[in-house]
Amino acid sequence: MKRSYRDVLGTLFILFSRLISLVVVIMLVYYFFAIIAMECFLYVDLKNCCKNTSVEAFYKFSNNTNSLGYYYLNDFSNILISGVTLFELTVVNNWFIIMEGFAHHTGEVSRTFFMTFYIVMMVSIHKIKYHLISMTFYIVMTFYIVMMVRVNH
């Protein structure tokens, strides 16, 4: 195997242990927000909600398959469905449509939950993730450069 492939694979093995700890932190953040959402939005039924709003078509429940989306399925009825809903918010899958549905049904104060989750996941967690990856590659490559200088002298 070439040395460059070995260097990259060695870096990935170092990075793997750090990413496992990052996944644990993300799961704890999901659990924290899922519990809060289940307490606040447990009995919210989003089927055919948001009448006379810009997101009404996304929550329309009908038996035909011509609807724009199945956003009424995003709720916080249990921990697993809450995790799926929070994951959709994390990947920015039309998160404003989900937020509008809950804000229309429960009140404008519910927007603070969704904005807080967005700030925590997008800014904090992703910044930590990118920092971990870039610093691992920097440290490993610096180590290999130092080792190559020592070998050549």
Secondary structure, 3 states (H helix, E strand, C coil): CCHHHHHHHHHHHHHHHHHHHHHHHHHHHHHHHHHHHHHHHCCCCCCCCCCCCCCHHHHCCCCCCCCCCCHHHCCCCCHHHHHHHHHHHHCCCCHHHHHHHHHHHHCHHHHHHHHHHHHHHHHHHHHHHHHHHHHHHHHHHHHHHHHHHHHHC
